[in-house]
Amino acid sequence: MAAELKTNLPIQVAALYRFVKFDDFAALQGPLQEACDAAGAKGTILLAHEGVNGTIAGSEEAVTAVLDHIRTLPDCAELEVKFSACEEMPFLRMKVRLKKEIVTMGEPDIDPNASVGTYVDPLDWNDLIADPDTIVIDTRNDYEVSIGQFKGAIDPKTKAFRDFPKWFREQREKLLEQGRLERGKTPKVAMYCTGGIRCEKSTSFLRSEGVQDVFHLKGGILKYLENVPEQESQWEGECFVFDSRVSVGHGLVEGSYELCFACRRPLNADDLASDDYAEGVSCPHCITERNAEQRARYAERQHQQQLAKKRGEQHIGGEQTSKRKQDGFDAESSDWEANYSSALKDAKT
């Protein structure tokens, strides 16, 4: 199956996922890594017992070769793929990793193949969320929600997707009973995320918690912004994406945000003009979250990147990646755009 490029930019990017039960997912790692290396693709692919998820980049031929290989894996013929393109390679290496989950929720009994919510086409989404008996929940992380969401949606203010189950269990009664049971109606819950993968798990989770009328936006926010005319849209703001665009608006046009490479939060013009902003070192959101030693390390990393750029080389940024966990980063992006962020700095410079 040929890949589809939407622009004439030379590097094709494919974000992919598929929930499927792999009996021995570790046995798939070596051949998949070899296929990626042979094709010349770069990026990260996650393999787990529950399926495959990742983002790769390269020439159209390279991306097609890798996707063709993945589609030969058990029950992966219907692999979910979204394409985009960029001017320069956004990844430094190719890595096929083994994980407990392809999108980390921390609920081992959740199986999107067994039970998920009802898919809602983007063109039908407005009608669903306009219903006063529909509870609309944004399943993304707080920094994503901060720059845009659907009108009237509930923001769980989670730092990571693994926090969502706890939040829902704590808020369950308030969410499902407030203003609805006295009218004798069963509430509907509509959830959305960037590209769809988190909603596969979040709707499955709600059904496991006994909530039956669960819906999710097919293709996520990106499909909505691509297909729904702006004049009819219920989306407010921009949509955070895990690639060098940082955010997109209606029609998937590149947005106005930059990224802080210290904390990975999106930055607007006011943030960039702040005295607390130093490229690659700090921003108004993280200036009080990092100590002097950490900022000194970020400053040295930024210096090395600038030196590498002058030499015409690409700085690997290994220290940034190795320190991510201990500095409080969630190193694994949990939507279909997963694993861009470790290479974003080099892509932007």
C-alpha positions in Angstrom: 0.0 0.0 0.0 1.6 3.3 -1.1 2.1 6.0 1.4 0.4 9.4 0.9 2.3 12.7 1.0 0.2 15.9 1.4 3.1 18.2 0.5 6.2 18.3 -1.6 8.4 18.3 1.5 11.2 15.7 1.2 10.7 13.8 4.5 7.6 11.8 5.1 6.4 11.1 8.6 4.1 8.3 9.5 2.4 8.0 12.9 1.0 4.5 13.4 -0.8 2.3 15.9 -2.7 -0.9 16.2 -4.2 -2.7 19.2 -3.7 -6.4 18.7 -2.7 -9.3 21.0 0.8 -10.4 20.2 1.6 -13.8 21.7 5.4 -13.1 21.6 5.9 -9.5 20.9 9.6 -9.7 21.8 10.2 -12.0 18.9 9.0 -9.2 16.5 11.6 -6.7 17.7 14.7 -7.9 15.8 13.1 -8.4 12.4 11.3 -5.1 12.7 14.5 -3.2 13.6 16.2 -4.9 10.7 13.5 -3.8 8.3 13.6 -0.2 9.6 17.4 -0.1 9.3 17.4 -1.6 5.8 14.9 0.9 4.6 16.8 3.8 6.2 13.9 5.0 8.3 14.3 6.7 11.7 12.1 7.2 14.7 10.7 5.0 17.5 8.3 2.1 17.4 6.9 0.5 20.6 5.9 -3.1 20.8 3.9 -4.6 23.6 1.6 -7.5 24.3 -1.3 -5.2 23.4 0.0 -4.0 20.0 2.3 -1.5 18.2 2.6 2.2 18.3 5.1 4.7 17.0 6.3 7.4 14.6 8.8 6.9 11.8 10.3 9.2 9.2 12.3 9.0 6.0 11.8 9.0 2.2 8.4 7.8 0.9 10.1 4.5 -0.1 11.6 4.0 3.3 8.3 4.7 5.2 6.4 2.5 2.8 8.8 -0.4 3.3 8.4 -0.2 7.1 4.7 0.0 7.0 4.5 -2.9 4.6 6.5 -5.0 7.1 4.3 -4.0 10.0 1.2 -4.9 8.1 2.6 -8.5 7.8 2.5 -8.8 11.6 -0.4 -10.8 13.1 -3.7 -8.9 12.6 -1.9 -5.7 11.6 -3.2 -5.4 8.0 -5.6 -2.6 9.2 -2.8 -0.6 10.8 -3.9 3.0 11.7 -1.6 5.4 10.0 -1.6 9.2 9.7 0.9 10.9 7.4 2.6 14.3 7.4 5.8 15.7 6.0 8.7 18.0 7.0 11.8 19.6 5.5 14.4 17.9 7.6 14.7 14.5 9.4 13.1 14.9 12.8 14.8 11.9 14.4 18.4 11.0 15.2 18.1 7.2 15.2 15.8 4.3 14.7 14.7 2.3 17.8 12.2 -0.5 18.2 11.5 -0.8 21.9 9.7 -3.3 24.1 7.2 -1.9 26.5 4.5 -3.1 28.9 1.9 -0.9 27.1 2.0 1.0 23.8 0.1 3.8 25.5 0.7 3.9 29.2 -2.5 3.8 31.3 -1.5 1.3 34.0 -4.7 -0.7 33.9 -3.6 -4.2 32.8 -7.1 -5.6 32.3 -8.2 -3.0 29.8 -8.4 -4.4 26.3 -9.6 -2.1 23.5 -10.0 -5.1 21.2 -12.6 -6.5 23.5 -14.6 -3.3 24.3 -14.4 0.3 23.2 -16.8 3.2 22.9 -18.8 4.1 19.9 -16.8 5.9 17.2 -18.2 9.3 16.1 -17.4 10.7 12.7 -16.0 14.3 13.0 -18.9 15.6 10.9 -21.3 14.2 13.6 -19.3 15.3 16.6 -20.9 18.8 17.0 -24.4 17.3 17.4 -23.2 14.9 20.1 -21.4 17.5 22.2 -24.3 19.9 21.8 -26.6 17.5 23.6 -27.0 18.8 27.3 -27.0 15.2 28.5 -23.5 14.6 27.0 -20.5 14.9 29.3 -17.5 15.8 27.2 -14.0 14.9 28.6 -10.6 15.8 27.2 -8.3 12.8 27.8 -5.1 14.7 27.0 -2.5 16.1 29.4 -2.7 19.5 31.0 -0.1 21.2 28.8 -1.9 20.0 25.7 -5.3 21.3 26.9 -3.8 24.6 27.8 -3.7 25.8 24.2 -7.0 24.5 22.9 -10.0 22.3 23.5 -13.7 21.8 22.5 -16.2 24.3 24.0 -17.5 23.1 27.3 -15.2 20.1 27.6 -14.0 19.0 31.1 -10.2 19.2 31.6 -9.0 16.5 34.1 -5.7 18.5 34.5 -3.7 15.3 34.4 0.1 15.4 34.1 0.2 12.0 32.3 -2.4 9.6 30.8 -1.7 7.1 33.6 -3.4 9.6 35.9 -6.7 9.4 34.1 -8.2 6.3 35.8 -7.6 7.8 39.3 -9.1 11.1 38.2 -12.2 9.4 36.8 -12.8 7.2 39.8 -12.5 10.2 42.1 -14.9 12.3 40.0 -17.2 9.5 38.8 -20.3 10.3 41.0 -20.1 14.0 40.4 -19.7 13.5 36.7 -22.5 11.0 36.2 -25.1 12.3 38.6 -25.0 16.0 38.6 -28.1 17.4 37.1 -28.9 14.2 35.2 -30.4 11.5 37.3 -33.2 13.7 38.6 -34.3 14.0 35.0 -34.4 10.2 34.7 -31.9 10.3 31.8 -28.7 8.2 31.4 -25.8 10.5 30.7 -23.6 10.0 27.6 -19.9 10.4 27.9 -17.9 11.7 24.9 -14.2 11.7 25.0 -11.5 12.9 22.6 -7.7 13.0 22.2 -5.2 14.2 19.5 -5.3 11.2 17.1 -7.4 8.5 18.6 -5.2 6.1 20.5 -5.8 7.4 24.0 -9.5 7.2 23.5 -9.3 3.6 22.5 -8.1 2.9 26.1 -10.1 5.6 27.9 -13.4 4.4 26.5 -12.6 0.8 27.1 -11.7 1.8 30.7 -15.1 3.6 31.2 -17.0 0.6 29.9 -15.1 -1.6 32.4 -16.2 0.8 35.1 -19.9 0.2 34.1 -20.5 3.3 31.9 -22.2 2.0 28.8 -23.0 5.1 26.7 -19.4 6.0 25.8 -18.4 7.7 22.6 -15.1 8.9 21.1 -14.1 11.2 18.2 -12.9 9.0 15.4 -9.5 10.1 14.2 -9.2 12.5 17.1 -8.9 16.3 17.1 -6.7 16.2 14.0 -9.3 14.5 11.9 -11.9 17.0 13.1 -9.7 20.0 12.2 -9.0 18.5 8.8 -12.6 17.8 7.9 -14.9 20.3 9.7 -15.1 23.8 8.2 -13.7 26.4 10.6 -17.0 28.4 10.5 -18.8 25.3 11.8 -16.2 24.3 14.3 -16.6 23.9 18.1 -12.9 23.8 18.6 -11.3 26.8 20.4 -7.5 27.5 20.1 -4.8 25.3 18.6 -4.0 21.6 18.9 -0.7 20.5 20.4 1.2 17.9 18.3 4.3 16.0 19.1 6.3 17.1 16.1 8.3 20.1 15.0 5.1 22.1 14.2 4.3 22.1 18.0 0.7 23.0 17.2 -1.8 23.1 14.4 -5.1 24.9 13.7 -8.0 24.3 11.3 -7.0 22.7 8.1 -4.0 21.4 10.0 -2.1 24.6 9.2 1.0 25.0 11.4 0.2 26.9 14.5 1.8 29.8 16.4 3.4 28.0 19.3 7.0 27.1 20.0 8.3 24.5 22.4 10.3 24.8 25.6 13.0 22.2 25.4 13.5 22.2 29.2 9.9 21.2 30.1 8.3 20.5 26.7 5.4 22.9 27.3 4.0 25.0 24.4 5.0 28.6 24.4 3.1 31.6 23.0 4.6 35.0 22.0 4.3 36.3 25.6 6.2 33.3 27.0 9.0 33.8 24.4 9.2 37.5 25.3 9.4 36.8 29.1 12.6 37.4 31.1 12.2 33.8 32.3 12.7 32.4 28.8 16.1 31.2 27.7 16.2 28.9 24.7 16.7 25.3 25.7 17.1 26.3 29.3 13.9 27.7 30.9 10.5 29.3 30.3 7.9 31.0 32.5 6.2 27.6 33.2 9.3 25.8 34.4 11.6 28.5 35.8 10.6 27.5 39.4 10.5 23.8 38.7 14.2 23.3 37.9 17.1 24.0 40.1 20.3 25.8 39.2 22.2 22.6 38.5 19.5 21.4 36.1 19.4 24.7 34.3 23.2 24.7 34.0 23.1 21.3 32.4 20.4 22.5 30.0 22.5 25.6 29.2 25.5 23.3 28.4 23.4 21.1 26.2 22.1 24.2 24.3 25.8 25.4 23.9 26.8 22.0 22.5 23.9 22.1 20.1 24.9 25.5 18.8 28.5 24.4 18.4 27.4 21.3 16.5 25.2 23.4 14.3 28.1 25.7 13.4 30.2 22.6 12.4 27.3 21.4 10.3 26.8 18.4 12.5 23.7 17.1 14.4 23.9 17.0 18.2 22.6 13.7 19.6 21.4 15.2 22.8 22.0 12.0 24.8 22.2 13.8 28.1 18.8 15.4 27.6 17.3 11.9 27.0 19.1 10.2 29.8 18.1 12.8 32.4 14.5 13.1 31.3 13.1 10.7 33.8 14.9 12.0 36.9 14.1 15.6 36.0 10.4 14.8 36.1 9.7 14.3 32.4 7.2 11.8 31.0 9.6 10.5 28.3 6.9 8.5 26.5 4.4 10.6 24.6 1.2 8.7 24.8 -0.7 9.5 21.5 0.0 8.5 17.9 2.5 11.3 17.7 4.6 9.4 20.2 8.4 9.9 20.6 9.0 13.0 18.5 10.1 15.2 21.4 13.6 13.8 22.1 14.6 15.0 18.6 12.6 18.2 18.3 15.5 20.5 19.3 17.7 19.3 16.5 14.9 19.5 14.0 14.1 23.1 14.9 17.8 24.2 14.9 
